[in-house]
Amino acid sequence: MADMFNQFDDRLRRIEAGRTRLKRGYSLTVDRDGLIVARPRPARRGFPIKGMVLLVAGFFAFKALLIAYLGVVTYQDRLSVLQNGAMIERAGAWFMQSDPISASLAQKMRPFIR
């Protein structure tokens, strides 16, 4: 009797696990015999490349906006103040230093800002 209950309990666990996978998304397919079966979609566990690209592009656009708004000389003066600061300020100055991408974007943004 206990063995039958364990088999039944195992079957209930498998069914519940399948339902949990189906909650994350499924696709319907038709078997050879005409039965419509819901199959769970594979879980996407990859690295969010699109989000990372958008983050980096936004960072370059932010730097370009600052350079265009402040001007190159003022921007470099503020960076030199950061470079003489504490460790976190020096790290920020390293990230915010002018590069060819943000400088060219700043030149293109400058007519729209001023």
Phi and psi restraints in degrees (value plus and minus 20) as a CYANA .aco file:
   2 ALA   PHI     -86.3   -46.3
   2 ALA   PSI     -54.2   -14.2
   3 ASP   PHI     -84.8   -44.8
   3 ASP   PSI     -59.9   -19.9
   4 MET   PHI     -85.9   -45.9
   4 MET   PSI     -58.7   -18.7
   5 PHE   PHI     -85.7   -45.7
   5 PHE   PSI     -59.6   -19.6
   6 ASN   PHI     -83.7   -43.7
   6 ASN   PSI     -61.8   -21.8
   7 GLN   PHI     -82.2   -42.2
   7 GLN   PSI     -62.9   -22.9
   8 PHE   PHI     -84.3   -44.3
   8 PHE   PSI     -62.6   -22.6
   9 ASP   PHI     -84.2   -44.2
   9 ASP   PSI     -60.9   -20.9
  10 ASP   PHI     -82.2   -42.2
  10 ASP   PSI     -61.5   -21.5
  11 ARG   PHI     -84.2   -44.2
  11 ARG   PSI     -61.1   -21.1
  12 LEU   PHI     -82.4   -42.4
  12 LEU   PSI     -59.9   -19.9
  13 ARG   PHI     -83.2   -43.2
  13 ARG   PSI     -62.8   -22.8
  14 ARG   PHI     -83.9   -43.9
  14 ARG   PSI     -61.5   -21.5
  15 ILE   PHI     -84.0   -44.0
  15 ILE   PSI     -64.4   -24.4
  16 GLU   PHI     -85.2   -45.2
  16 GLU   PSI     -57.5   -17.5
  17 ALA   PHI     -84.8   -44.8
  17 ALA   PSI     -60.7   -20.7
  18 GLY   PHI     -84.5   -44.5
  18 GLY   PSI     -60.3   -20.3
  19 ARG   PHI     -85.8   -45.8
  19 ARG   PSI     -56.2   -16.2
  20 THR   PHI     -85.9   -45.9
  20 THR   PSI     -61.1   -21.1
  21 ARG   PHI     -85.7   -45.7
  21 ARG   PSI     -55.9   -15.9
  22 LEU   PHI     -89.1   -49.1
  22 LEU   PSI     -45.8    -5.8
  23 LYS   PHI     -86.0   -46.0
  23 LYS   PSI     -46.5    -6.5
  24 ARG   PHI    -101.9   -61.9
  24 ARG   PSI     -23.3    16.7
  25 GLY   PHI     111.0   151.0
  25 GLY   PSI     127.2   167.2
  26 TYR   PHI    -170.7  -130.7
  26 TYR   PSI     143.7   183.7
  27 SER   PHI    -147.9  -107.9
  27 SER   PSI     122.5   162.5
  28 LEU   PHI    -115.0   -75.0
  28 LEU   PSI     112.4   152.4
  29 THR   PHI    -149.1  -109.1
  29 THR   PSI     137.2   177.2
  30 VAL   PHI    -128.0   -88.0
  30 VAL   PSI     104.4   144.4
  31 ASP   PHI     -94.3   -54.3
  31 ASP   PSI     156.0   196.0
  32 ARG   PHI     -82.2   -42.2
  32 ARG   PSI     -50.3   -10.3
  33 ASP   PHI    -109.6   -69.6
  33 ASP   PSI     -15.2    24.8
  34 GLY   PHI      72.3   112.3
  34 GLY   PSI     -16.3    23.7
  35 LEU   PHI    -101.9   -61.9
  35 LEU   PSI     111.6   151.6
  36 ILE   PHI    -106.3   -66.3
  36 ILE   PSI     103.7   143.7
  37 VAL   PHI    -142.3  -102.3
  37 VAL   PSI     113.5   153.5
  38 ALA   PHI    -111.2   -71.2
  38 ALA   PSI     102.9   142.9
  39 ARG   PHI    -134.2   -94.2
  39 ARG   PSI     114.0   154.0
  40 PRO   PHI     -86.8   -46.8
  40 PRO   PSI     123.4   163.4
  41 ARG   PHI     -94.5   -54.5
  41 ARG   PSI     126.4   166.4
  42 PRO   PHI     -85.0   -45.0
  42 PRO   PSI     123.9   163.9
  43 ALA   PHI     -90.2   -50.2
  43 ALA   PSI     115.8   155.8
  44 ARG   PHI    -114.3   -74.3
  44 ARG   PSI      87.0   127.0
  45 ARG   PHI    -135.0   -95.0
  45 ARG   PSI      -5.0    35.0
  46 GLY   PHI     -97.3   -57.3
  46 GLY   PSI     155.0   195.0
  47 PHE   PHI     -96.4   -56.4
  47 PHE   PSI     113.5   153.5
  48 PRO   PHI     -95.9   -55.9
  48 PRO   PSI      64.4   104.4
  49 ILE   PHI     -84.8   -44.8
  49 ILE   PSI     -62.6   -22.6
  50 LYS   PHI     -81.3   -41.3
  50 LYS   PSI     -60.8   -20.8
  51 GLY   PHI     -85.6   -45.6
  51 GLY   PSI     -59.3   -19.3
  52 MET   PHI     -87.1   -47.1
  52 MET   PSI     -60.7   -20.7
  53 VAL   PHI     -83.5   -43.5
  53 VAL   PSI     -62.6   -22.6
  54 LEU   PHI     -84.1   -44.1
  54 LEU   PSI     -57.6   -17.6
  55 LEU   PHI     -84.4   -44.4
  55 LEU   PSI     -65.1   -25.1
  56 VAL   PHI     -86.9   -46.9
  56 VAL   PSI     -62.3   -22.3
  57 ALA   PHI     -83.4   -43.4
  57 ALA   PSI     -60.0   -20.0
  58 GLY   PHI     -84.7   -44.7
  58 GLY   PSI     -56.3   -16.3
  59 PHE   PHI     -85.6   -45.6
  59 PHE   PSI     -65.3   -25.3
  60 PHE   PHI     -84.4   -44.4
  60 PHE   PSI     -58.6   -18.6
  61 ALA   PHI     -85.8   -45.8
  61 ALA   PSI     -58.3   -18.3
  62 PHE   PHI     -84.2   -44.2
  62 PHE   PSI     -65.0   -25.0
  63 LYS   PHI     -82.7   -42.7
  63 LYS   PSI     -62.0   -22.0
  64 ALA   PHI     -83.9   -43.9
  64 ALA   PSI     -59.4   -19.4
  65 LEU   PHI     -83.2   -43.2
  65 LEU   PSI     -62.7   -22.7
  66 LEU   PHI     -84.1   -44.1
  66 LEU   PSI     -63.5   -23.5
  67 ILE   PHI     -84.3   -44.3
  67 ILE   PSI     -62.7   -22.7
  68 ALA   PHI     -87.4   -47.4
  68 ALA   PSI     -57.9   -17.9
  69 TYR   PHI     -94.3   -54.3
  69 TYR   PSI     -66.3   -26.3
  70 LEU   PHI    -102.6   -62.6
  70 LEU   PSI     -50.7   -10.7
  71 GLY   PHI      75.7   115.7
  71 GLY   PSI     135.7   175.7
  72 VAL   PHI     -85.7   -45.7
  72 VAL   PSI     -63.5   -23.5
  73 VAL   PHI     -86.2   -46.2
  73 VAL   PSI     -67.9   -27.9
  74 THR   PHI     -83.5   -43.5
  74 THR   PSI     -59.8   -19.8
  75 TYR   PHI     -81.5   -41.5
  75 TYR   PSI     -65.1   -25.1
  76 GLN   PHI     -86.0   -46.0
  76 GLN   PSI     -55.9   -15.9
  77 ASP   PHI     -82.1   -42.1
  77 ASP   PSI     -63.4   -23.4
  78 ARG   PHI     -88.2   -48.2
  78 ARG   PSI     -54.1   -14.1
  79 LEU   PHI     -87.3   -47.3
  79 LEU   PSI     -57.7   -17.7
  80 SER   PHI     -86.4   -46.4
  80 SER   PSI     -52.7   -12.7
  81 VAL   PHI     -85.0   -45.0
  81 VAL   PSI     -62.3   -22.3
  82 LEU   PHI     -86.0   -46.0
  82 LEU   PSI     -55.9   -15.9
  83 GLN   PHI     -87.8   -47.8
  83 GLN   PSI     -41.5    -1.5
  84 ASN   PHI    -114.0   -74.0
  84 ASN   PSI     -16.4    23.6
  85 GLY   PHI    -109.2   -69.2
  85 GLY   PSI    -176.6  -136.6
  86 ALA   PHI     -91.6   -51.6
  86 ALA   PSI     158.6   198.6
  87 MET   PHI     -79.6   -39.6
  87 MET   PSI     -64.6   -24.6
  88 ILE   PHI     -88.2   -48.2
  88 ILE   PSI     -54.0   -14.0
  89 GLU   PHI     -88.6   -48.6
  89 GLU   PSI     -57.0   -17.0
  90 ARG   PHI     -86.6   -46.6
  90 ARG   PSI     -57.9   -17.9
  91 ALA   PHI     -85.3   -45.3
  91 ALA   PSI     -61.5   -21.5
  92 GLY   PHI     -83.0   -43.0
  92 GLY   PSI     -59.4   -19.4
  93 ALA   PHI     -85.0   -45.0
  93 ALA   PSI     -57.0   -17.0
  94 TRP   PHI     -84.9   -44.9
  94 TRP   PSI     -63.0   -23.0
  95 PHE   PHI     -88.2   -48.2
  95 PHE   PSI     -55.4   -15.4
  96 MET   PHI    -109.6   -69.6
  96 MET   PSI     -18.2    21.8
  97 GLN   PHI     -82.9   -42.9
  97 GLN   PSI     128.5   168.5
  98 SER   PHI     -87.1   -47.1
  98 SER   PSI     120.1   160.1
  99 ASP   PHI    -154.4  -114.4
  99 ASP   PSI     146.9   186.9
 100 PRO   PHI     -79.9   -39.9
 100 PRO   PSI     -54.9   -14.9
 101 ILE   PHI     -86.9   -46.9
 101 ILE   PSI     -71.9   -31.9
 102 SER   PHI     -89.4   -49.4
 102 SER   PSI     -51.3   -11.3
 103 ALA   PHI     -87.5   -47.5
 103 ALA   PSI     -61.9   -21.9
 104 SER   PHI     -89.6   -49.6
 104 SER   PSI     -57.5   -17.5
 105 LEU   PHI     -84.4   -44.4
 105 LEU   PSI     -58.0   -18.0
 106 ALA   PHI     -84.5   -44.5
 106 ALA   PSI     -58.9   -18.9
 107 GLN   PHI     -83.0   -43.0
 107 GLN   PSI     -57.0   -17.0
 108 LYS   PHI     -95.5   -55.5
 108 LYS   PSI     -47.9    -7.9
 109 MET   PHI    -103.1   -63.1
 109 MET   PSI     -45.7    -5.7
 110 ARG   PHI     -72.8   -32.8
 110 ARG   PSI     -64.1   -24.1
 111 PRO   PHI     -83.2   -43.2
 111 PRO   PSI     -46.4    -6.4
 112 PHE   PHI    -104.5   -64.5
 112 PHE   PSI     -41.3    -1.3
 113 ILE   PHI    -108.6   -68.6
 113 ILE   PSI     -62.1   -22.1
